[in-house]
């Protein structure tokens, strides 16, 4: 049976005055009208802005996150053809200077001796700027402008584990991207007619141990602009999902828990993403595996993020079926003690 998820149409605050979950915020919205006014709950607050830009030749990603006890930022890129890949992480323990805003479309910035990152809001655009003098021996610079079309729906969901443990997640897809990033002598360019960015904005009070799957894609196919957001495990049993398709600017909510089937002994094998109703039947075939691990004993995380292609079909709530043919995207398996 489909879940009964409430659509929120008026601005609302995530938390009550005492820092507990505001019951009125539980649901999903087509615009980022949920304000993540987190407070208290020291060490349990998790905040991040993650950007992933899908270009014709390469993928570029940059993240600013704060885990209450540290600011962690990471940047990586992947050349699809050559499989050239590099990633750099900076950690600022017990950081009190980084401001993580309460609203989705607000500026956030981190300056570190090894790397500078800024996501600057500027009149319906987000300017992604990154620079690092020593990015694994090469100079890296990114200057990318991501625009928000007026008529574009976005996915904004509050996931309630309890009144003290909850998450607001904003997954914004199909955002036209223009600009470039340079690594050493190589420059990659983005064009808004063909290249799209995805934002994952997260603000919440998390349990110590968590596991999740997440699949995304944003691009053009058969003349349509399509965004795909698929989630699993972390939302199971909450009555909320982060599952949706954005078709030519209109969001179609998938109010079902999805099953992610894959081989943890070989993440490069095909993944299957399905729904109980049969409305979601997707196969994801990877061509690259990104592995990121942190093991500080008390704090641990391990992510296997795959880059590859989606094939299959999704039947929408209006009866229309979208078929996916080698549709570029990502999918991941993530475990964290944090």
Buried (B, 14 or more C-beta within 10 A) or exposed (E): EBBEBBEBEEEBBBBBEEBBBBEBBBBBBBBBBBBBBBEEBEEBBBBBBBBBBBBEBBBBBBBBBBBBEBBBBBBBBBBBEEEEBBBBBBBBEEBEEBEBBBBBBBBBEBEBEEBBBBBBBEEEBBBBBBBBEEBEEBEBBBBBBBBBEEEBBBBBBBBBBEBEBBBBBBBBBBBBBBBBBBBEEBEBBBEBEEBBBBBBBBBBBBBEEBEBBBBBBBBBBEEEBBBBBBBBBBBEEBBBBBBBBBBEBEBBBBBBBBBBEBEEEEBBEEBEBBBEEEBBBBBBBBEBBBEBEBEEEEBBBBBBBBBBBBBBBBBBEEEEEBEBEEBBBBBBBBBBBB
